[in-house]
Amino acid sequence: MFDKEPLTAIEAMTAAQTLAFAPLAFQAAMVMRDRGVLSTLEKAKSKLGCSIGEIIETTDLSPYAVRILLEAGLGQKIIWMCDDRYFLSKLGYFFLNDEMTRVNCDFVRDVCYRAAAHLDEALLTGKPAGLKELGPWDTLYEGLSDLPEPALSSWHRFDHFYSSQAFQYVVEKLMAEKPSHLLDVGCNTGKWAELCLTKIPDLTVGLVDLQLQLDQASRRLDAAGFTNRLAFYPRDVLKQETNLPEGYDIIWMSQFLDCFSEQQIIAILHKVRGALKKGGKLWILELFWDRQRFEAAALSLQQTSLYFSCIANGNSQMYDSKVFLDLIERAGLDVTRITDEVGGFHTLVECRVR
Protein backbone atom coordinates (compact mmCIF):
# COMPACT_ATOMS: atom_id res chain seq x y z
CA MET A 1 0.00 0.00 0.00
CA PHE A 2 2.84 2.39 0.76
CA ASP A 3 5.57 1.55 -1.76
CA LYS A 4 5.04 4.33 -4.32
CA GLU A 5 4.18 8.01 -4.57
CA PRO A 6 0.42 8.05 -3.90
CA LEU A 7 -0.69 11.43 -5.30
CA THR A 8 -0.35 13.66 -8.32
CA ALA A 9 0.87 17.21 -7.73
CA ILE A 10 -2.65 18.62 -7.89
CA GLU A 11 -3.98 15.94 -5.55
CA ALA A 12 -1.12 16.61 -3.17
CA MET A 13 -1.91 20.33 -3.02
CA THR A 14 -5.55 19.59 -2.12
CA ALA A 15 -4.48 16.97 0.43
CA ALA A 16 -2.12 19.49 2.03
CA GLN A 17 -5.00 21.93 2.60
CA THR A 18 -7.13 19.08 3.95
CA LEU A 19 -4.42 18.41 6.54
CA ALA A 20 -4.07 22.11 7.32
CA PHE A 21 -7.73 22.42 8.25
CA ALA A 22 -8.17 18.87 9.58
CA PRO A 23 -8.90 19.81 13.21
CA LEU A 24 -11.69 22.21 12.22
CA ALA A 25 -13.03 19.85 9.57
CA PHE A 26 -13.17 16.98 12.04
CA GLN A 27 -15.18 18.98 14.56
CA ALA A 28 -17.56 20.20 11.86
CA ALA A 29 -18.16 16.65 10.65
CA MET A 30 -18.84 15.50 14.21
CA VAL A 31 -21.38 18.30 14.71
CA MET A 32 -23.12 17.34 11.48
CA ARG A 33 -23.22 13.72 12.60
CA ASP A 34 -24.45 14.40 16.12
CA ARG A 35 -26.88 17.24 15.34
CA GLY A 36 -28.77 15.34 12.68
CA VAL A 37 -27.57 17.09 9.52
CA LEU A 38 -26.18 13.93 7.96
CA SER A 39 -29.10 11.75 9.03
CA THR A 40 -31.53 14.25 7.52
CA LEU A 41 -29.69 14.04 4.21
CA GLU A 42 -29.67 10.24 4.41
CA LYS A 43 -33.43 10.08 4.96
CA ALA A 44 -34.12 12.32 1.98
CA LYS A 45 -34.84 10.62 -1.31
CA SER A 46 -31.53 10.28 -3.11
CA LYS A 47 -32.79 11.99 -6.27
CA LEU A 48 -34.24 14.97 -4.41
CA GLY A 49 -31.75 15.87 -1.69
CA CYS A 50 -32.51 18.63 0.83
CA SER A 51 -32.67 22.39 0.79
CA ILE A 52 -31.08 24.38 3.61
CA GLY A 53 -34.56 25.15 4.91
CA GLU A 54 -35.50 21.49 5.12
CA ILE A 55 -32.37 20.74 7.12
CA ILE A 56 -33.03 23.65 9.47
CA GLU A 57 -36.49 22.26 10.19
CA THR A 58 -35.10 18.88 11.36
CA THR A 59 -32.23 20.20 13.54
CA ASP A 60 -31.86 22.63 16.42
CA LEU A 61 -29.35 24.69 14.42
CA SER A 62 -29.73 28.24 13.12
CA PRO A 63 -29.73 29.04 9.38
CA TYR A 64 -26.22 30.44 9.78
CA ALA A 65 -24.97 27.28 11.50
CA VAL A 66 -26.49 24.98 8.89
CA ARG A 67 -25.06 27.02 6.01
CA ILE A 68 -21.57 27.04 7.54
CA LEU A 69 -21.65 23.30 8.16
CA LEU A 70 -22.98 22.41 4.72
CA GLU A 71 -20.34 24.50 2.98
CA ALA A 72 -17.63 22.89 5.10
CA GLY A 73 -19.10 19.49 4.25
CA LEU A 74 -18.80 20.22 0.54
CA GLY A 75 -15.05 20.74 0.89
CA GLN A 76 -14.77 17.62 3.01
CA LYS A 77 -16.61 15.64 0.31
CA ILE A 78 -19.12 14.25 2.79
CA ILE A 79 -21.85 16.29 1.04
CA TRP A 80 -22.40 17.26 -2.58
CA MET A 81 -24.71 19.89 -4.06
CA CYS A 82 -26.78 20.25 -7.23
CA ASP A 83 -29.23 23.08 -7.98
CA ASP A 84 -29.04 24.40 -4.42
CA ARG A 85 -29.99 21.03 -2.97
CA TYR A 86 -27.65 18.99 -0.80
CA PHE A 87 -26.98 15.26 -0.94
CA LEU A 88 -25.12 12.81 1.29
CA SER A 89 -22.02 11.44 -0.43
CA LYS A 90 -20.61 7.93 -0.09
CA LEU A 91 -18.04 9.33 2.35
CA GLY A 92 -20.85 10.97 4.32
CA TYR A 93 -22.74 7.69 4.42
CA PHE A 94 -19.79 5.81 5.90
CA PHE A 95 -18.98 8.62 8.31
CA LEU A 96 -22.55 8.41 9.60
CA ASN A 97 -23.11 4.65 9.60
CA ASP A 98 -19.84 2.70 9.68
CA GLU A 99 -19.22 1.35 13.19
CA MET A 100 -15.43 1.46 12.99
CA THR A 101 -15.55 5.08 11.86
CA ARG A 102 -17.95 6.03 14.66
CA VAL A 103 -15.83 4.29 17.31
CA ASN A 104 -12.64 5.89 16.00
CA CYS A 105 -14.21 9.35 15.80
CA ASP A 106 -15.56 9.22 19.36
CA PHE A 107 -12.17 7.98 20.62
CA VAL A 108 -10.30 10.78 18.86
CA ARG A 109 -12.71 13.49 20.04
CA ASP A 110 -13.17 12.35 23.64
CA VAL A 111 -9.73 10.91 24.43
CA CYS A 112 -7.18 12.30 21.99
CA TYR A 113 -8.25 15.69 20.64
CA ARG A 114 -6.97 18.11 23.27
CA ALA A 115 -4.07 15.85 24.18
CA ALA A 116 -2.83 15.80 20.59
CA ALA A 117 -1.66 19.41 20.95
CA HIS A 118 1.14 18.06 23.18
CA LEU A 119 2.47 15.52 20.65
CA ASP A 120 5.67 17.46 19.91
CA GLU A 121 6.58 17.53 23.60
CA ALA A 122 5.72 13.85 23.96
CA LEU A 123 7.97 12.81 21.09
CA LEU A 124 10.86 14.94 22.39
CA THR A 125 10.64 13.67 25.97
CA GLY A 126 9.33 10.13 25.54
CA LYS A 127 6.59 10.99 28.06
CA PRO A 128 2.80 11.09 27.49
CA ALA A 129 2.68 14.87 27.66
CA GLY A 130 -0.96 15.06 26.57
CA LEU A 131 -2.23 12.84 29.37
CA LYS A 132 -2.57 15.85 31.68
CA GLU A 133 -5.64 16.82 29.64
CA LEU A 134 -7.37 13.73 31.09
CA GLY A 135 -5.87 13.26 34.55
CA PRO A 136 -2.81 13.50 36.83
CA TRP A 137 -1.23 10.11 36.09
CA ASP A 138 2.19 9.08 34.79
CA THR A 139 0.59 6.67 32.30
CA LEU A 140 -2.99 6.22 31.15
CA TYR A 141 -3.11 2.70 32.58
CA GLU A 142 -2.72 3.98 36.13
CA GLY A 143 -5.90 6.01 35.79
CA LEU A 144 -7.85 4.04 33.22
CA SER A 145 -10.68 3.19 35.61
CA ASP A 146 -10.92 6.85 36.66
CA LEU A 147 -11.06 8.50 33.25
CA PRO A 148 -13.73 11.20 33.07
CA GLU A 149 -16.74 10.69 30.85
CA PRO A 150 -17.18 10.60 27.94
CA ALA A 151 -13.51 9.61 27.57
CA LEU A 152 -13.95 6.45 29.65
CA SER A 153 -16.81 5.07 27.57
CA SER A 154 -15.19 6.04 24.27
CA TRP A 155 -11.89 4.40 25.28
CA HIS A 156 -13.61 1.11 26.15
CA ARG A 157 -15.70 1.12 22.97
CA PHE A 158 -12.52 1.68 20.96
CA ASP A 159 -10.65 -1.11 22.76
CA HIS A 160 -13.52 -3.60 22.66
CA PHE A 161 -14.50 -2.92 19.05
CA TYR A 162 -11.26 -4.37 17.78
CA SER A 163 -10.74 -7.14 20.35
CA SER A 164 -14.31 -8.47 20.50
CA GLN A 165 -14.37 -9.38 16.83
CA ALA A 166 -11.30 -11.56 17.27
CA PHE A 167 -12.25 -13.22 20.56
CA GLN A 168 -14.93 -15.46 19.09
CA TYR A 169 -12.48 -17.03 16.64
CA VAL A 170 -9.72 -17.50 19.19
CA VAL A 171 -11.94 -19.04 21.87
CA GLU A 172 -13.01 -21.74 19.40
CA LYS A 173 -9.36 -22.47 18.74
CA LEU A 174 -8.67 -22.48 22.48
CA MET A 175 -11.43 -25.02 23.07
CA ALA A 176 -9.66 -27.41 20.69
CA GLU A 177 -6.49 -27.11 22.79
CA LYS A 178 -8.39 -28.22 25.93
CA PRO A 179 -6.28 -26.28 28.43
CA SER A 180 -7.04 -26.60 32.13
CA HIS A 181 -5.23 -23.43 33.24
CA LEU A 182 -5.01 -20.13 31.34
CA LEU A 183 -3.08 -17.05 32.51
CA ASP A 184 -4.51 -13.79 31.13
CA VAL A 185 -1.80 -11.12 31.36
CA GLY A 186 -3.24 -7.64 30.98
CA CYS A 187 -6.81 -8.79 31.61
CA ASN A 188 -8.35 -5.30 31.39
CA THR A 189 -12.10 -5.60 32.14
CA GLY A 190 -12.11 -9.42 32.20
CA LYS A 191 -14.10 -9.73 28.96
CA TRP A 192 -11.81 -12.39 27.47
CA ALA A 193 -11.68 -14.34 30.73
CA GLU A 194 -15.48 -14.34 30.95
CA LEU A 195 -15.78 -15.73 27.42
CA CYS A 196 -13.22 -18.47 28.11
CA LEU A 197 -14.84 -19.50 31.38
CA THR A 198 -18.24 -19.62 29.70
CA LYS A 199 -17.06 -21.74 26.78
CA ILE A 200 -14.69 -24.10 28.66
CA PRO A 201 -16.38 -25.41 31.83
CA ASP A 202 -13.26 -27.09 33.30
CA LEU A 203 -10.97 -24.10 32.79
CA THR A 204 -9.46 -22.01 35.58
CA VAL A 205 -8.10 -18.58 34.76
CA GLY A 206 -5.39 -16.50 36.39
CA LEU A 207 -5.62 -12.75 35.90
CA VAL A 208 -2.58 -10.47 35.92
CA ASP A 209 -2.91 -6.69 35.85
CA LEU A 210 -2.65 -3.58 37.99
CA GLN A 211 -4.91 -3.68 41.06
CA LEU A 212 -7.37 -1.11 39.68
CA GLN A 213 -7.94 -3.23 36.61
CA LEU A 214 -8.23 -6.43 38.63
CA ASP A 215 -10.91 -4.79 40.78
CA GLN A 216 -12.91 -3.99 37.67
CA ALA A 217 -12.46 -7.48 36.21
CA SER A 218 -13.37 -9.04 39.55
CA ARG A 219 -16.70 -7.22 39.69
CA ARG A 220 -17.56 -8.41 36.19
CA LEU A 221 -16.53 -12.04 36.77
CA ASP A 222 -18.09 -12.27 40.22
CA ALA A 223 -21.39 -11.11 38.76
CA ALA A 224 -21.09 -13.86 36.14
CA GLY A 225 -20.63 -16.50 38.85
CA PHE A 226 -17.03 -17.48 38.12
CA THR A 227 -15.40 -16.57 41.44
CA ASN A 228 -14.31 -20.12 42.33
CA ARG A 229 -12.49 -20.57 38.99
CA LEU A 230 -10.30 -17.51 39.25
CA ALA A 231 -6.97 -16.44 40.71
CA PHE A 232 -5.95 -12.78 40.87
CA TYR A 233 -2.33 -11.61 40.67
CA PRO A 234 -1.83 -7.86 41.10
CA ARG A 235 1.38 -7.20 39.21
CA ASP A 236 3.24 -4.32 37.63
CA VAL A 237 5.04 -6.25 34.91
CA LEU A 238 7.48 -3.39 34.36
CA LYS A 239 9.05 -3.77 37.79
CA GLN A 240 12.27 -5.74 37.59
CA GLU A 241 11.44 -7.87 40.62
CA THR A 242 8.01 -8.87 39.31
CA ASN A 243 7.59 -12.48 38.20
CA LEU A 244 4.61 -14.10 36.53
CA PRO A 245 2.83 -17.01 38.26
CA GLU A 246 3.82 -20.46 37.02
CA GLY A 247 1.93 -23.65 36.20
CA TYR A 248 -0.31 -22.44 33.37
CA ASP A 249 -0.83 -24.31 30.09
CA ILE A 250 -1.25 -21.16 28.03
CA ILE A 251 -0.23 -17.58 28.74
CA TRP A 252 -2.48 -15.14 26.88
CA MET A 253 -1.80 -11.51 25.96
CA SER A 254 -4.33 -9.56 23.92
CA GLN A 255 -3.52 -6.03 22.75
CA PHE A 256 -1.17 -5.89 25.73
CA LEU A 257 2.39 -5.80 24.44
CA ASP A 258 1.65 -2.87 22.13
CA CYS A 259 1.35 -0.86 25.35
CA PHE A 260 5.12 -1.07 25.90
CA SER A 261 8.42 -0.04 24.34
CA GLU A 262 10.66 -2.52 22.54
CA GLN A 263 12.96 -3.09 25.51
CA GLN A 264 9.98 -3.41 27.85
CA ILE A 265 8.43 -6.03 25.57
CA ILE A 266 11.62 -8.08 25.63
CA ALA A 267 11.75 -7.86 29.43
CA ILE A 268 8.10 -8.97 29.75
CA LEU A 269 8.67 -11.88 27.36
CA HIS A 270 11.64 -12.98 29.46
CA LYS A 271 9.24 -13.19 32.41
CA VAL A 272 6.84 -15.23 30.26
CA ARG A 273 9.63 -17.62 29.29
CA GLY A 274 10.47 -18.11 32.95
CA ALA A 275 6.86 -18.81 33.90
CA LEU A 276 5.92 -21.24 31.14
CA LYS A 277 5.86 -24.87 32.16
CA LYS A 278 7.32 -27.56 29.91
CA GLY A 279 5.18 -27.76 26.80
CA GLY A 280 3.42 -24.50 27.69
CA LYS A 281 2.47 -21.96 25.04
CA LEU A 282 2.25 -18.22 24.67
CA TRP A 283 -0.55 -16.80 22.53
CA ILE A 284 -0.30 -13.15 21.53
CA LEU A 285 -3.22 -11.37 19.85
CA GLU A 286 -2.08 -8.13 18.26
CA LEU A 287 -2.86 -5.61 15.54
CA PHE A 288 -0.06 -4.97 13.02
CA TRP A 289 -0.50 -2.17 10.53
CA ASP A 290 1.65 -3.91 7.89
CA ARG A 291 -0.52 -7.08 7.92
CA GLN A 292 -3.84 -5.37 7.20
CA ARG A 293 -5.86 -6.22 4.12
CA PHE A 294 -7.32 -2.73 3.64
CA GLU A 295 -5.70 0.68 3.71
CA ALA A 296 -8.36 2.07 6.08
CA ALA A 297 -7.33 -0.41 8.77
CA ALA A 298 -3.62 0.24 8.25
CA LEU A 299 -4.24 3.99 8.45
CA SER A 300 -6.23 3.63 11.68
CA LEU A 301 -3.42 1.67 13.33
CA GLN A 302 -0.67 4.02 12.16
CA GLN A 303 -2.52 7.00 13.62
CA THR A 304 -3.32 5.10 16.83
CA SER A 305 0.43 5.00 17.49
CA LEU A 306 0.22 8.76 18.01
CA TYR A 307 -2.25 8.15 20.84
CA PHE A 308 0.29 5.91 22.55
CA SER A 309 2.94 8.61 22.14
CA CYS A 310 1.04 11.57 23.52
CA ILE A 311 -1.47 9.96 25.91
CA ALA A 312 -0.93 6.33 26.89
CA ASN A 313 2.73 6.11 27.90
CA GLY A 314 4.98 7.98 25.50
CA ASN A 315 7.00 5.04 24.19
CA SER A 316 4.81 2.37 22.58
CA GLN A 317 2.91 1.94 19.34
CA MET A 318 0.93 -0.30 17.01
CA TYR A 319 3.91 -2.20 15.71
CA ASP A 320 5.14 -3.20 12.29
CA SER A 321 5.10 -7.01 12.55
CA LYS A 322 8.74 -7.30 11.45
CA VAL A 323 9.80 -5.23 14.45
CA PHE A 324 7.52 -7.15 16.81
CA LEU A 325 8.50 -10.65 15.68
CA ASP A 326 12.16 -9.73 16.08
CA LEU A 327 11.47 -8.85 19.73
CA ILE A 328 9.99 -12.32 20.30
CA GLU A 329 13.11 -13.87 18.80
CA ARG A 330 15.40 -11.73 20.95
CA ALA A 331 13.48 -12.82 24.07
CA GLY A 332 14.32 -16.47 23.42
CA LEU A 333 10.91 -17.61 22.16
CA ASP A 334 10.06 -19.33 18.89
CA VAL A 335 7.03 -18.43 16.80
CA THR A 336 5.22 -21.65 15.83
CA ARG A 337 2.28 -20.20 13.91
CA ILE A 338 0.96 -16.87 12.67
CA THR A 339 -2.71 -16.42 11.76
CA ASP A 340 -3.73 -13.13 10.10
CA GLU A 341 -7.14 -11.47 9.68
CA VAL A 342 -8.48 -12.89 12.94
CA GLY A 343 -11.77 -11.07 13.38
CA GLY A 344 -10.84 -9.05 10.32
CA PHE A 345 -7.89 -7.11 11.74
CA HIS A 346 -5.89 -9.10 14.33
CA THR A 347 -2.96 -11.45 14.08
CA LEU A 348 -2.63 -14.43 16.44
CA VAL A 349 1.02 -15.25 17.15
CA GLU A 350 1.60 -18.62 18.81
CA CYS A 351 4.93 -19.12 20.58
CA ARG A 352 6.85 -21.64 22.65
CA VAL A 353 10.07 -21.63 24.63
CA ARG A 354 13.11 -22.31 22.49
C-alpha positions, 0 to 999 in steps of 0.5 A: 500500500505504501511503496510508491508516490500516492498522489499527483501534484494537484492531488497533493496540493488539495491533500495538504489543505485538507491536513491544514484544516483537519482539526476544524473539519473533524469537529464540523463533521462531528457536529453534522453527525451528532446534530442530525444534519447527515441523518436528515440528508440520508433520509431524503430521497436520493434523487431529491436531496434537501434544501437548507430550509429542510435541514433547518427544520429537522435540527436545532441549528440556526440558518447560519450554523447549517449554512456554515456546516454544509459548505464545510461538508462540501469541501470535506466531500461528505456532502455534494450539491446540485441546484441548491440542494444537498446530498449525502455522499458515499463518504458521508454515508460511511462517516454516519453509519460505519461502526469502525468510523464512529468508534474511531471518531468518538475515541479521537474526540473524547480521548485524543483531541486536546491531548494531541496538541502536546504531541511534539513535547511527547515525542521529544521527551518520551513521556505522554505529555498530553495525558494531563488533559485527562488526569494526573497520572504518569501513564494512562493505565494507572488512571484508566478506571478513573477517566472522566466521561465521555472519555472512559466510555469512548476508550472502552468502545474503541478497545472492545470494538477491535478485540471483541471481533477476534475473541470469538475465533480464538476461543473456538481455537482455544477449546480445541487445545483443551487447556485446564489453566489459562493465565490472562496477562493484561486482563483489562475488564475481564471480557476475554476471561469471561468468554473463556470461562463460559465456553470451557467449563473445566478451565481455571483462569489466572488474571494479571494486571494492575490492582485497579484493573483487577478490581474492575475485572473481579466485579464483572466475573463475580457477577457472572458467577465465576469466582471459584475458577479464578486467581488474581495476581496484582502485578506491575510487569514493568518492575524488575522484581516482578515475576509471573505465576507459574503452572499455566498451560497457556499464557495469553496476551491480547492487545497488551504488548503494544502498550510497551516499548521494545525493551519493555516487551523483551523484558516482559517476554523474558518473564513469560519464558520463565513462567511457562511450564514444559510444553506451555504456550504463549498466545499473543493477539495483536494488531499490526499495521503492515498485515492489514488487508485494507488501507483504512485499517492500516491507516487507523493503526498508524494514527493510533500510534500517536495516541500511545505517544502523547497519551498512553505512555509515550513510548509504545505503538501499534507495531510493524510485525517485522519489528515485533517478531524480532522482539519475540526472537530476541526474548528467546521464544520461537514463533510456531504459527501466525494467523492473520485477519483474525476477526478481520484485523488481528494477528494471532502469534503462537509461541513456545520456549526455544 
